[in-house]
Amino acid sequence: MATRTLDELKTIKKEVDESAIRKAIIDFFDEMDVDDVNKRTELAINLERIFRDLFYLAIIGEASRDEMIAKLISEYSQEIVASGYRPNYAHIERVCEDVVDGTLERIDTPYTTSTDRSILIAETETNNAANYDEYLEAKENGMTEKVWHTMEDNKVRQTHMEIDGATVGIDELFQVGAAEMRFPCDEEYAYDFPEELVNCRCSVLYQ
């Protein structure tokens, strides 16, 4: 297969409704009880475009794929920094590579390259980045405890409702179903438990 540049790749992707994507992301974060809703929303909108690009790397030649993944990893990291959060570079690299691998494995399934998938990943990764930064800041500011909070509505999964209000030490882990986490959407600790990560709107209060 012929080698393509990232710009060429973007021109051959199917048309998407950018306004619908933006609305879906805005609606998701508007339901969250966090102080940085606007920052999270804008970051997720920008990350969604990057994940869409990662999906389409599956159709290019393998020789140029690694170079383009590296470029998108760099863009991803820059978006995190521009949003005022501290990037976890190892996690960013892992996610980007896994997204491409997962797309290659299920390329014949329509959902695999859909905006539903790119939105879902962008929202989850945004909450991971924001919550990771919040956790580091709490530790730096001498906080000693953290309290898990859900949105207390019918969208909250049972395993999260079970720990609503749970308080643990700042360095301790929340037991969320079969997963352990420092904070909601903690992919570094709960990467193998996507059922506890995706669509999570929970937050943590540090004290």
C-alpha positions as CSV (number, residue, x, y, z in Angstrom):
1,M,0.0,0.0,0.0
2,A,1.3,3.5,-0.9
3,T,2.7,5.6,1.9
4,R,0.6,8.6,2.8
5,T,1.3,11.8,4.8
6,L,-0.9,12.6,7.8
7,D,-2.4,15.6,5.8
8,E,-3.3,13.3,2.9
9,L,-4.8,10.8,5.4
10,K,-7.1,13.5,6.8
11,T,-8.5,14.3,3.3
12,I,-9.6,10.7,2.6
13,K,-11.5,10.2,5.9
14,K,-15.3,10.2,5.8
15,E,-17.2,13.4,6.5
16,V,-18.3,13.8,10.1
17,D,-20.7,16.2,11.8
18,E,-18.3,18.3,13.9
19,S,-21.2,20.1,15.6
20,A,-22.8,16.9,16.7
21,I,-19.5,15.7,18.1
22,R,-19.0,18.9,20.0
23,K,-22.6,18.8,21.4
24,A,-22.2,15.2,22.6
25,I,-19.0,16.0,24.4
26,I,-20.5,19.2,25.9
27,D,-23.5,17.3,27.1
28,F,-21.3,14.6,28.8
29,F,-19.2,17.1,30.8
30,D,-22.1,19.3,31.7
31,E,-23.4,16.4,33.8
32,M,-20.2,16.3,35.9
33,D,-19.6,18.1,39.2
34,V,-16.1,19.4,38.7
35,D,-14.6,22.9,38.7
36,D,-12.9,22.6,35.3
37,V,-15.8,21.6,33.1
38,N,-14.9,24.0,30.3
39,K,-11.2,22.9,30.2
40,R,-12.2,19.2,30.1
41,T,-14.8,19.9,27.4
42,E,-12.3,21.7,25.1
43,L,-9.6,19.1,25.7
44,A,-11.9,16.3,24.8
45,I,-13.0,18.0,21.6
46,N,-9.4,18.3,20.6
47,L,-8.5,14.8,21.6
48,E,-11.4,13.3,19.7
49,R,-9.9,14.6,16.5
50,I,-6.6,12.9,17.3
51,F,-8.3,9.6,18.1
52,R,-10.1,9.8,14.8
53,D,-6.8,10.2,13.1
54,L,-5.4,7.2,15.0
55,F,-8.4,5.1,13.7
56,Y,-7.5,5.8,10.1
57,L,-3.8,4.9,10.5
58,A,-5.1,1.3,10.0
59,I,-5.5,2.0,6.3
60,I,-2.0,3.2,5.6
61,G,1.2,1.3,4.9
62,E,2.9,-0.1,7.9
63,A,6.2,1.6,7.0
64,S,4.7,5.1,7.6
65,R,2.4,4.1,10.5
66,D,5.0,4.4,13.3
67,E,6.0,7.8,12.2
68,M,2.4,9.1,12.1
69,I,1.7,7.5,15.5
70,A,4.7,9.3,17.0
71,K,3.4,12.6,15.5
72,L,-0.1,12.0,17.0
73,I,1.4,11.1,20.4
74,S,3.2,14.4,20.3
75,E,0.0,16.3,19.4
76,Y,-1.8,14.5,22.2
77,S,0.8,15.5,24.8
78,Q,0.8,19.1,23.5
79,E,-3.0,19.2,24.0
80,I,-2.7,18.0,27.6
81,V,-0.1,20.7,28.3
82,A,-2.0,23.4,26.6
83,S,-5.0,22.6,28.8
84,G,-2.9,23.2,31.9
85,Y,-2.7,19.5,32.9
86,R,0.5,17.5,33.4
87,P,0.9,14.7,30.9
88,N,1.6,11.2,31.7
89,Y,3.8,10.4,28.7
90,A,4.0,6.7,29.2
91,H,0.2,6.4,29.4
92,I,-0.3,8.6,26.3
93,E,2.0,6.4,24.3
94,R,0.3,3.2,25.5
95,V,-3.2,4.5,24.7
96,C,-2.3,5.7,21.2
97,E,-0.7,2.4,20.3
98,D,-3.5,0.4,21.7
99,V,-6.1,2.4,19.8
100,V,-4.3,1.7,16.5
101,D,-3.9,-2.0,17.4
102,G,-7.6,-2.3,18.4
103,T,-8.7,-0.6,15.2
104,L,-6.6,-3.0,13.1
105,E,-8.0,-6.0,14.9
106,R,-11.7,-4.9,14.3
107,I,-11.4,-2.8,11.2
108,D,-14.4,-4.5,9.6
109,T,-16.8,-3.5,12.4
110,P,-18.5,-0.1,11.7
111,Y,-18.2,1.0,15.3
112,T,-14.4,0.7,15.2
113,T,-13.9,3.8,13.2
114,S,-17.1,5.6,14.3
115,T,-17.3,9.0,16.0
116,D,-19.1,7.2,18.9
117,R,-15.9,5.4,19.6
118,S,-13.6,8.4,19.2
119,I,-15.9,10.5,21.5
120,L,-16.0,7.8,24.2
121,I,-12.2,7.5,24.2
122,A,-11.7,11.2,24.2
123,E,-14.0,11.7,27.2
124,T,-12.4,8.9,29.2
125,E,-8.8,10.1,28.4
126,T,-9.7,13.7,29.3
127,N,-11.1,12.6,32.7
128,N,-8.0,10.5,33.3
129,A,-5.7,13.4,32.5
130,A,-7.7,16.0,34.5
131,N,-8.1,13.7,37.5
132,Y,-4.4,12.7,37.4
133,D,-3.4,16.3,37.5
134,E,-5.8,17.0,40.4
135,Y,-4.4,14.1,42.3
136,L,-0.8,15.3,42.0
137,E,-1.9,18.8,43.0
138,A,-3.7,17.5,46.1
139,K,-0.6,15.6,47.2
140,E,1.6,18.7,46.6
141,N,-0.8,20.8,48.7
142,G,-0.6,18.4,51.6
143,M,-4.1,16.9,51.4
144,T,-4.3,13.6,53.4
145,E,-7.7,12.1,52.4
146,K,-10.0,11.8,49.4
147,V,-13.7,11.1,49.1
148,W,-15.3,9.4,46.1
149,H,-18.5,11.1,44.8
150,T,-20.9,9.9,42.1
151,M,-23.5,11.9,40.3
152,E,-26.2,9.9,42.2
153,D,-28.5,9.4,39.2
154,N,-29.7,6.4,37.2
155,K,-26.7,6.5,35.0
156,V,-24.2,5.6,37.8
157,R,-23.1,2.0,37.5
158,Q,-23.7,-0.2,40.6
159,T,-20.0,-0.7,41.4
160,H,-19.5,3.1,41.6
161,M,-22.6,3.7,43.6
162,E,-21.3,1.2,46.2
163,I,-18.3,3.4,47.0
164,D,-20.2,6.8,46.8
165,G,-18.9,8.7,49.8
166,A,-16.1,6.3,50.6
167,T,-13.1,8.0,52.2
168,V,-9.5,6.7,52.0
169,G,-6.0,8.1,52.6
170,I,-4.5,10.2,49.8
171,D,-2.1,7.3,48.9
172,E,-4.6,4.5,49.3
173,L,-6.7,3.0,46.5
174,F,-10.4,2.9,46.0
175,Q,-11.8,-0.6,45.4
176,V,-14.2,-0.2,42.4
177,G,-15.6,-3.5,41.5
178,A,-12.6,-5.7,40.7
179,A,-10.5,-2.6,40.0
180,E,-8.3,-0.5,42.2
181,M,-8.0,3.2,41.5
182,R,-6.4,6.4,43.0
183,F,-9.2,8.4,41.4
184,P,-12.0,8.0,38.8
185,C,-10.8,7.0,35.3
186,D,-7.4,6.0,36.7
187,E,-6.2,4.1,33.7
188,E,-2.7,3.6,35.0
189,Y,-4.1,1.3,37.8
190,A,-7.3,0.1,36.2
191,Y,-6.4,-0.2,32.5
192,D,-7.6,-3.7,32.2
193,F,-11.1,-2.8,33.6
194,P,-12.7,-0.6,31.0
195,E,-16.1,-1.4,32.4
196,E,-15.1,0.8,35.4
197,L,-13.6,3.6,33.3
198,V,-15.7,4.5,30.2
199,N,-18.5,7.0,30.6
200,C,-17.5,7.6,34.3
201,R,-18.6,11.0,35.6
202,C,-17.5,10.5,39.2
203,S,-15.2,12.9,41.0
204,V,-13.0,13.0,44.1
205,L,-13.0,15.6,46.9
206,Y,-9.6,16.0,48.5
207,Q,-9.3,17.2,52.1
